[in-house]
Amino acid sequence: MDFKSTYLLIMFAVKAINATRNISIFEAYPFIAYFNVIQCSLFFFFTAVVLITTAISFYQTTPPKLTFSKPSLSSIILLWAKVPRIEEASTQILKLEPEPRQLVQLRALLVLEQEQKLKLELEQH
């Protein structure tokens, strides 16, 4: 039940109870108190119904999980730093489908790393 129909149902119930209070047979004080109790209890009941239906509809309309766009260069570099071998890192990064601009920057970083490794190997020999 949507919010508008629930609100109209509550208003109809409140107006019906107010109309019965104005009948002359119910002019005695105990009856007025009785209808006040009914009116308040109906009001709280329908308020609870509105809150529950709103919570259910909100729960049903929220997406099940967040979807992210393509990874940023910083996340690619973090992944690259976690994987020890360059070949494994490059295959894992290509699975992420980064943007072309990021691929160019990544290739430049890979080339720099390979050059540094070659320099270290040459210095050691």
Secondary structure, 3 states (H helix, E strand, C coil): CCHHHHHHHHHHHHHHHHHHHCCHHHCCHHHHHHHHHHHHHHHHHHHHHHHHHHHHHHHHHCCCCCCCCCCCHHHHHHHHHHCCCHHHHHHHHHHCCCCHHHHHHHHHHHHHHHHHHHHHHHHHC
